């Protein structure tokens, strides 16, 4: 049953990515036809095109992360087990942590940056830009689920979520404040210490990000 649900979800994800790409080609083409043959224009075509670029970008990112085919500078260094497995796990957890941090940041942006009544043509703007949340979430999840023969995936995923939430503590507080009207006191109390820690850890995090692109091994 769970396998069937997963297959259907993956099929729907691919279909959505394909459809958004087709629409990204179709909408400008229809605009050219309308201007050339009917001396008119397609309503909201510029807005549709701009936001379709966003949708295609994040759906494509989520789709390519299925097989670990995101961009990297992998050197394929000859690490042997168990060191090689440990390096891959560390890179996966680090990448997933950054992904979850971006999930919180994009969710805060979606909730605070747009009014519920704003639309792109016929579609709610919040719904359209929520593709960022979906894309980052799937990428974060697949960093860890892509690990081979690792019985601790759930633990690594939980660790990545906690670390990512810490990195995006200000966004976490913002999301809870918007969604619930107020953020839990424990989150508010942790916000300043975490912000101070992140400020000091910025340089190591940057070097960690660079290192992770080198040690990531995309599949063929």
C-alpha positions in Angstrom: 0.0 0.0 0.0 2.7 2.5 1.0 4.7 1.6 -2.1 1.7 2.3 -4.3 1.3 5.7 -2.6 4.9 6.5 -3.1 4.8 5.6 -6.8 1.7 7.7 -7.3 3.3 10.6 -5.6 6.5 10.3 -7.7 4.3 10.1 -10.8 2.4 13.2 -9.9 5.6 15.0 -9.1 7.0 14.2 -12.5 3.8 15.1 -14.2 3.7 18.5 -12.5 7.3 19.2 -13.5 6.6 18.2 -17.1 3.4 20.2 -17.3 5.1 23.4 -15.8 7.9 23.1 -18.4 5.4 22.7 -21.3 3.4 25.7 -20.0 6.6 27.7 -19.8 7.1 27.2 -23.5 3.4 27.4 -24.4 2.5 30.7 -22.7 5.1 32.9 -24.5 4.2 31.1 -27.8 0.5 31.9 -27.4 1.5 35.5 -26.6 3.4 35.7 -29.9 0.5 34.2 -31.8 -2.0 36.6 -30.2 0.1 39.6 -31.0 0.9 38.5 -34.6 -2.4 37.3 -35.8 -5.0 39.1 -33.6 -3.2 42.3 -32.6 -4.0 41.5 -29.0 -2.2 40.0 -26.1 -2.7 37.1 -23.7 -4.0 38.3 -20.4 -1.4 38.1 -17.6 1.1 36.3 -19.9 4.1 38.1 -18.4 3.1 37.2 -14.8 2.4 33.6 -15.8 5.8 33.3 -17.5 7.7 34.9 -14.6 6.1 32.6 -12.1 6.3 29.5 -14.3 10.1 30.0 -14.2 9.9 29.8 -10.4 7.7 26.7 -10.6 9.9 24.9 -13.1 13.1 25.7 -11.1 11.9 24.2 -7.9 10.0 21.3 -9.4 13.0 20.4 -11.4 15.2 20.7 -8.4 12.9 18.3 -6.5 12.8 15.9 -9.4 16.5 15.7 -10.0 17.2 15.2 -6.3 15.5 11.8 -6.6 18.7 10.4 -8.1 21.1 12.8 -6.5 21.6 14.6 -9.8 21.8 18.1 -8.4 24.8 20.3 -9.3 28.0 19.4 -7.5 31.8 19.6 -7.9 32.3 16.0 -7.0 35.9 14.8 -7.1 35.1 11.2 -6.3 37.9 10.9 -3.7 38.8 7.2 -3.0 37.5 6.9 0.6 37.2 3.4 1.8 34.6 2.0 4.2 33.8 2.9 6.9 35.3 6.4 6.3 33.6 6.7 2.9 30.2 5.9 4.4 30.8 8.4 7.3 31.7 11.2 4.8 28.6 10.5 2.7 26.4 10.5 5.8 27.9 13.7 7.1 27.5 15.4 3.7 23.9 14.2 3.5 23.0 15.4 6.9 24.6 18.8 6.3 22.9 19.2 3.0 19.5 18.2 4.5 20.1 20.7 7.3 20.5 23.5 4.9 17.5 22.3 3.0 15.3 22.3 6.1 16.6 25.8 7.0 15.5 27.0 3.5 12.1 25.3 4.0 11.5 27.4 7.1 12.8 30.6 5.4 10.7 30.1 2.3 7.7 29.3 4.4 8.1 32.5 6.4 8.5 34.4 3.1 5.3 32.9 1.7 3.3 33.7 4.8 4.6 37.2 5.4 5.4 38.4 1.9 2.0 37.9 0.2 -1.6 38.7 1.1 -4.1 35.8 0.9 -6.0 37.8 -1.8 -3.1 38.3 -4.2 -3.3 36.3 -7.4 -1.3 35.5 -10.5 -4.1 35.5 -13.0 -6.5 33.0 -11.7 -4.2 31.4 -9.1 -3.5 32.5 -5.5 0.0 33.9 -5.4 0.7 32.2 -2.1 -0.1 28.8 -3.6 2.3 29.5 -6.6 5.3 30.6 -4.5 4.7 27.7 -2.1 6.5 25.6 -4.7 9.7 26.9 -3.0 8.7 25.2 0.2 7.9 21.9 -1.6 11.1 22.0 -3.6 13.4 22.6 -0.6 11.5 20.1 1.5 11.9 17.3 -1.1 15.5 18.1 -1.7 16.2 18.0 2.1 14.4 14.7 2.5 16.2 13.1 -0.4 19.7 14.1 0.8 19.1 11.5 3.6 16.8 9.0 1.9 19.4 8.7 -0.9 21.9 7.1 1.5 22.6 3.5 0.6 22.1 0.7 3.1 21.9 3.0 6.1 19.5 1.8 8.8 19.8 5.1 10.7 18.1 7.3 8.0 15.3 8.3 10.4 17.8 9.4 13.0 19.9 11.4 10.5 16.7 13.0 9.1 15.6 14.1 12.6 19.1 15.4 13.3 19.1 17.4 10.0 15.6 18.8 10.8 16.7 20.0 14.2 19.9 21.5 12.9 18.1 23.2 10.0 15.5 24.6 12.3 18.2 26.0 14.5 19.9 27.6 11.5 16.5 29.2 10.6 15.4 30.0 14.1 14.2 33.5 13.2 12.1 32.1 10.4 10.7 29.4 12.7 9.6 32.0 15.2 8.1 34.0 12.3 6.1 31.0 11.0 4.7 30.2 14.4 3.8 33.8 15.1 1.9 34.1 11.8 0.3 30.7 12.0 -0.7 30.7 15.7 -0.7 34.4 16.5 2.3 33.9 18.8 5.4 31.8 19.0 6.1 29.4 21.8 8.1 31.0 24.6 10.9 28.4 24.3 11.5 29.3 20.6 11.6 33.0 21.4 14.1 32.4 24.2 16.3 30.4 21.9 16.2 32.9 19.1 18.9 35.3 20.3 21.5 32.7 21.4 21.0 30.8 18.2 21.4 34.0 16.1 24.6 34.8 17.9 25.9 31.3 17.4 25.0 31.3 13.7 26.8 34.7 13.2 30.0 33.2 14.7 29.6 29.9 12.7 28.9 31.6 9.3 32.5 31.1 8.0 32.7 27.4 9.0 29.3 26.9 7.4 30.4 28.4 4.2 33.4 26.2 4.1 31.2 23.3 4.9 28.9 24.1 2.0 31.9 24.2 -0.4 33.2 20.9 1.0 29.8 19.2 0.7 29.7 20.1 -3.1 33.1 18.4 -3.5 32.2 15.2 -1.6 28.7 14.8 -3.1 28.6 12.0 -5.6 25.9 12.4 -8.2 24.6 9.3 -9.9 24.9 8.8 -13.6 
